[in-house]
Amino acid sequence: MEINLLDRLPQVKRDPKARAAQKTEADRALAKQFGRDFFDGERRHGYGGYRYDGRWLPVARRIVEYYQLPPNARILDVGAAKGFLMYDFLQVLPGATVRGIDVSSYAKENAHGGMGSLIDIGSAEKLPYPDKSYDLVISINSIHNLPLERCKNALREMERVSRAHKYVTIDAWHTEEEHQKLLDWILTAETYMSVDDWVKLFADVGYSGDYWWFIP
Ligand SMILES: C[S@@+](CC[C@H](N)C(=O)[O-])C[C@H]1O[C@@H](n2cnc3c(N)ncnc32)[C@H](O)[C@@H]1O
């Protein structure tokens, strides 16, 4: 079902028009390497400094409560980046087994709080884990970085490796105005569509988990 489990994150002020006026194909290409420039370079190439500040802790708490995860839950974060959410899951559930996967070696090497050793380098469309091996598979703003067919595989893979819960957030829009804002804002995304089209796609690929939208 559609549910915002990120509602305890601080509101971030974004200026899509300013980014649209500035961004070039070269900026997008650099961002898509998901290296230092994307995480810790200039804002026009990504986060402009991706540092742990605890903002994901209330989100981790909310998710653990919502899914009533047991103390020894197995949790997989797809697109784990520097492991901030993984780290916070472990603050909430110290007995959990937490794993992450990301394409970025830079993020793994610069992961927070020892999370690097728990992050595998790989892509969401081919998860190196057995069927039904996690209680929760979560992916925040990551699988839309794959082109459509590979993005579909990523959803199938989330479904396959989960034995209970799945949660994904992705680039989407409800209205033409939101569509334009997203086009202005995006740097790395390859697959983005209206919320109605995403919901149809979830059904087509057999994704039965929960979802929410990134709308700048
Ligand atoms: C916008 S960041 C989101 C990071 C983190 N989940 C968060 O919400 O802060 C997108 C992440 O997806 C990762 N990524 C991009 N393509 C990916 C793929 N094919 N498989 C897994 N991760 C990918 C990037 O390296 C980056 O860490």
The ligand as an SDF file (V2000), in Angstrom:
LIG
                    3D

 27 29  0  0  0  0  0  0  0  0999 V2000
   19.7390    9.2250   -3.8440 C   0  0  0  0  0  0  0  0  0  0  0  0
   20.8730    8.0490   -3.1910 S   0  0  0  0  0  0  0  0  0  0  0  0
   19.9120    7.3760   -1.8380 C   0  0  0  0  0  0  0  0  0  0  0  0
   20.7820    6.8380   -0.7460 C   0  0  0  0  0  0  0  0  0  0  0  0
   20.0590    6.4360    0.5450 C   0  0  0  0  0  0  0  0  0  0  0  0
   19.1510    5.3180    0.3140 N   0  0  0  0  0  0  0  0  0  0  0  0
   19.3070    7.6280    1.0890 C   0  0  0  0  0  0  0  0  0  0  0  0
   18.0860    7.6580    1.0000 O   0  0  0  0  0  0  0  0  0  0  0  0
   19.9610    8.5490    1.6120 O   0  0  0  0  0  0  0  0  0  0  0  0
   20.8390    6.7740   -4.3960 C   0  0  0  0  0  0  0  0  0  0  0  0
   21.7350    5.5970   -4.0470 C   0  0  0  0  0  0  0  0  0  0  0  0
   21.4980    4.5560   -4.9970 O   0  0  0  0  0  0  0  0  0  0  0  0
   22.7320    3.9570   -5.3030 C   0  0  0  0  0  0  0  0  0  0  0  0
   22.5370    3.2400   -6.5690 N   0  0  0  0  0  0  0  0  0  0  0  0
   22.4990    3.7350   -7.8280 C   0  0  0  0  0  0  0  0  0  0  0  0
   22.2700    2.7630   -8.7140 N   0  0  0  0  0  0  0  0  0  0  0  0
   22.1310    1.6230   -7.9930 C   0  0  0  0  0  0  0  0  0  0  0  0
   21.8910    0.2650   -8.3490 C   0  0  0  0  0  0  0  0  0  0  0  0
   21.7550   -0.1100   -9.6220 N   0  0  0  0  0  0  0  0  0  0  0  0
   21.8280   -0.6490   -7.3630 N   0  0  0  0  0  0  0  0  0  0  0  0
   21.9890   -0.2770   -6.0640 C   0  0  0  0  0  0  0  0  0  0  0  0
   22.2160    0.9830   -5.6750 N   0  0  0  0  0  0  0  0  0  0  0  0
   22.2910    1.9200   -6.6320 C   0  0  0  0  0  0  0  0  0  0  0  0
   23.6910    5.1410   -5.3490 C   0  0  0  0  0  0  0  0  0  0  0  0
   25.0380    4.7750   -5.2710 O   0  0  0  0  0  0  0  0  0  0  0  0
   23.2080    5.9110   -4.1250 C   0  0  0  0  0  0  0  0  0  0  0  0
   23.8420    5.4480   -2.9560 O   0  0  0  0  0  0  0  0  0  0  0  0
  1  2  1  0
  2  3  1  0
  2 10  1  0
  3  4  1  0
  4  5  1  0
  5  6  1  0
  5  7  1  0
  7  8  2  0
  7  9  1  0
 10 11  1  0
 11 12  1  0
 11 26  1  0
 12 13  1  0
 13 14  1  0
 13 24  1  0
 14 15  1  0
 14 23  1  0
 15 16  2  0
 16 17  1  0
 17 18  1  0
 17 23  2  0
 18 19  1  0
 18 20  2  0
 20 21  1  0
 21 22  2  0
 22 23  1  0
 24 25  1  0
 24 26  1  0
 26 27  1  0
M  CHG  2   2   1   9  -1
M  END
$$$$
